[in-house]
Amino acid sequence: MNESGKEAVILLVDDDIEVLKALKKVLEKDGFEVFPHSTAPSAMRFINETKKHFDLVITDVSMPGMSGTAFLGAVKAAFPKVPVIVITAFGDWGQYMETIRNGAHEYLSKPLDKAELLAAVRRALANGKQNAHAS
């Protein structure tokens, strides 16, 4: 539990507003504090301006302005120990390999199954905690 009584803080980035709302609802219902953003640049501004600590980042791959792959690189450069889950509606093997090479913890395809998403979130958070204690 964090200072707000939530299990973990998640930065959520997806340009599809309906997906963003649905994912936020699922994650909050499961006890997470969620900060949703519809663009990677707005998420980056939020990170830089608030200096908010995040336990996990979930990002879409295909977004206008800045791709999820570029956003993944920026997040991993700034916060190497924070796990990132990449989600996509149009994935392929090459994209999967690129995101994993760039530090994604998991790569999930839309439409997302609620149980699969929550299991991936828990795995990523457990891995993030292990990495934080290893340093």
Secondary structure, DSSP 4 states (H G I P E B T S, - for coil): --TTS-S-EEEEE-S-HHHHHHHHHHHHHTT-EEEEESSHHHHHHHHHHH----SEEEEES--SSS-HHHHHHHHHHH-TTS-EEEEESS--HHHHHHHHHTT-SEEEESSPPHHHHHHHHHHHHHHHHHHHHH-
